[in-house]
Amino acid sequence: MNDLLHNQNKDTDSAVECLGQTFPNDQARRAHFLKLLAEKLKDPEFRKQDGFPQGTDDAILAMSDPPYYTACPNPWLAEFIKHYGKPYDPAMKYSREPLAIDVSVGKTDPIYKAHSYHTKVPHLAIVPSILHYTQPGDIVLDGFAGSGMTGVAAQWCGSAPASYRHELEVAWKKEGKPAPKWGARRVILNDLSPAATFIGANYNLPFDVDAFAQAGKQLLKAVEQDIGWMYETLHTDGKTKGRIEFTVWSEVFTCPECAGEVNFLDEALDEDSKRVRDSFPCPHCNAELTKKKLERLYVSKLDRATGNALSTPKRVPSLISYRIGKTKYEKKPDATDLALLEKINALPLPGDVPVVAFPFADMWEAPRMRDKGITHTHHMFLPRAAQAMGELWAKAQAHADARIRAFLLFMVEQAVSGLSVLNRYGPTHFSQVNRMLAGVYYVAAQHAECSPWYILGGKLDRLVKAFGNFKAGAGGTAINTGTAARLPLPDSSIDYIFTDPPFGENLPYAELNYLVEAWHGVITQAKLDAIVDRAKENRAAQKSVDDYRRLMADCFKEYFRVLKPGRWMTVVFSNTQAAVWNGLQTAMQEAGFVVANVSALDKQQGSFKAVTTAVAVKQDLVISAYKPNGGLEQRFAERGATSESAWDFVQTHLKQLPVVKVRNGELEYVAERDPRILFDRMVAWFVRHSAPVPLSSQEFQDGLRSRFPERDGMAFLPEQVTEYDKKRAQVAQAPQMELFVSDERSAIDWLTEYLKRRPSTYQEIHPEFTTQLGAGWKKHEKRPELAALLEANFLQYDSAGDVPSQIHSYLSTNHKDLRGLEKNDPRLIAKAKDRWFVPDPNKAQDLEKKREKVLLKEFDTYLAATGRRLKEFRLEVLRAGFKAAWGQKDYKTIIKVAQKIPEEALQEDEKLLLWYDQALTRTEAGA
Ligand SMILES: C[S@@+](CC[C@H](N)C(=O)[O-])C[C@H]1O[C@@H](n2cnc3c(N)ncnc32)[C@H](O)[C@@H]1O
């Protein structure tokens, strides 16, 4: 039986198959595995695993649905693979080109919106990728799965509606791609955070949608019966009962002039325009006030839950928004409303509300939370909201069916932030639901305290509709809670990895997930959260860019281990800092992956651009990398660091690259086929194998030219070139590499391209060259003199001897009167004199050697410099110096010089970082 298709445990008494065992029904399956998990949890060794979350056995068991989902490392993952996977077979033919995807599509899809999570990647963005790289039944892995959208995408490949299939097939046909093989793929999802994996599990494990719809309705009704009275208010007619949708609370300040109390909202809000005025008069002394001039007022009270005294901002209810039937009204709270709030305030905190101290020493947000009188999780809720959230949680927990119970919690946990003081009041917004500031614990001066039905009423309907259309299959997904650096999976068992790792300094996931996790009672092991930290009190626990890179390197090493050779990994990354992006790329290459394409979506043009240098702008990057097949690794082990190994690498790498890329009928330059980028990839490959690089850049360019056919500045395999030529014949223009001049290296590359097309005199080059050294120039990189660059890298014809062929062919093609002249013709000589040109390979190698000597000499001066920091330098000098030191295993020199340059300069240069990181690793390993 294909158990991917048998879904929906509607019939609770039908037999189910799981990992080769048959159970009378799904409850029996769950009970069996929960018992095994309970036993495992008692084993201290099991709990010692890296990334194991903090939580009691009961709390972990309550979240889990084994063997498919465990809120801790999943002991059945290996069995899942054994049962459903196909062992790696080197004889099996597999070949794909890298694929770039648009990660922004599908953000309005109801399934995507069913549960929010930080930086969610929509499943519809992932589907094409999975279809491209895999076959039905293949196993896909996402180790930073967050809310589990990779799982939804893998299932969608089997359940996509006909209209979607048709659209995709038409689009692929246009690109010359054959139709994909439809059918669900199996997936393994992992995340460090139990809050994330719980969302992922609920998205991906089947449930009875009708039963949930009914249970959800009952739950909201039961909550209404119990605490509906807390949300009643008297209409302004003095007799009709209205139902409160939200109450706006405003902080109270003091006037700096008269010390009188000022309710900010009452005074600053313009009732008609619903805008907050920049300045307003003090209600007591009429002094002109602005928000900045006011001082927040604090009140001291006893926190009955902890027994501690607590100082919190004074807040008063300012406005009540309520409904009678379908009509909405607003009012100022009256005495009855205030008395009601007092009555609620006197109630004890419901048992389900967590009373847990925030781990402030390890939190970015600690200062601003303290400032608002928040030290424990229950301080996030005003008294009525605490009652409401406690009720919702308790009622969901009480449901008899485990799967429905989990999905009810999936629904109600979405009210945790919305009911908390994080929910800001937006006077001009139509709805006050989910108005938290993303990615922070920010408590605004005005809070909209919503009712549970206002938040969840519409949500329930939307969930039912969304999950009615998308039905998860049983047995297709296994979910693990732990670190991606230690996946309980066998070697070479995964067919494809799609992953969206943390973006450095963007979001502290563990910290942000803490609040919801406190409700579940299972907390992320924050020490392994792969982020770059901002300042926090516990300095010892702070993570630098280096720590981030190492954490990521450990995770990528694990990815490398579990992926089958020859298979692909897609990494999507929203880039804000060049250093972080570089760190990620270095980590990937160190692990052994070979990067075959980096693309950024050009939102305006709707097309992808190849990214070849570290970029610092906010862009969504899609990196395609592969694990080389066993043959290459094995041959490398046998041959060692020889030039043969380098060519073997290039040969294998070229096979993985796209042959043609067509956009709007035009051919695009395949940047990865550029000799300079191929050289960088080859260097990274050798460095990662701790081997000296056997070829200089010029030797490489020269060898490449003689070994592989070149077209339009790109290298191909002989068998690829016919396809390229065929396409090339159909288009008018040759594709061109887009060069962005940002340092000496790229300035030389720019000059090379320029002089190849047009050998020129200094005077001709100078104005154009100067415009290239513009705003994008790297901060610490010394600006080169054009004359010096020309001198060190190119040749000038001084009119002695024949006109070099480079100049000859340029002049005779571009000047009618110079056509057909001999190379020693005086007219030609006169026109050729003083022109700079690109040397032929032999001469280029001589120049390179000479230049390298000069660079190394300058490097020695960096090494000897006594000051603490080099402010301005040449990256080319550092690169040459690091490379030479690496070749001599002189790691100390690399580290010593690296410490003299500003951190950002090091972190932002892919080449320097690679040597430096390896030097650090070797030194630490005692090599
Ligand atoms: C960018 S988010 C992924 C979001 C996901 N694409 C989605 O659609 O929901 C990165 C995730 O990495 C997780 N994470 C951080 N460090 C980790 C580690 N060492 N191992 C596994 N997951 C980790 C965070 O908890 C976070 O959920």
The ligand as a Gaussian input file, in Angstrom:
#p B3LYP/6-31G(d) Opt

LIG

0 1
 C       15.250000      31.310000       8.806000
 S       14.489000      30.265000       9.958000
 C       13.715000      29.066000       8.962000
 C       12.295000      29.428000       8.621000
 C       11.650000      28.460000       7.690000
 N       12.181000      28.571000       6.370000
 C       10.140000      28.614000       7.645000
 O        9.589000      28.707000       6.526000
 O        9.505000      28.625000       8.664000
 C       15.875000      29.470000      10.652000
 C       15.575000      28.417000      11.700000
 O       16.810000      27.846000      12.126000
 C       16.635000      27.391000      13.462000
 N       17.971000      27.127000      14.044000
 C       18.870000      27.964000      14.591000
 N       19.983000      27.295000      14.958000
 C       19.788000      25.998000      14.625000
 C       20.572000      24.820000      14.733000
 N       21.788000      24.836000      15.277000
 N       20.044000      23.676000      14.277000
 C       18.806000      23.624000      13.731000
 N       18.018000      24.703000      13.619000
 C       18.502000      25.878000      14.050000
 C       15.832000      28.502000      14.112000
 O       15.128000      27.985000      15.235000
 C       14.893000      28.910000      12.965000
 O       13.655000      28.282000      13.076000

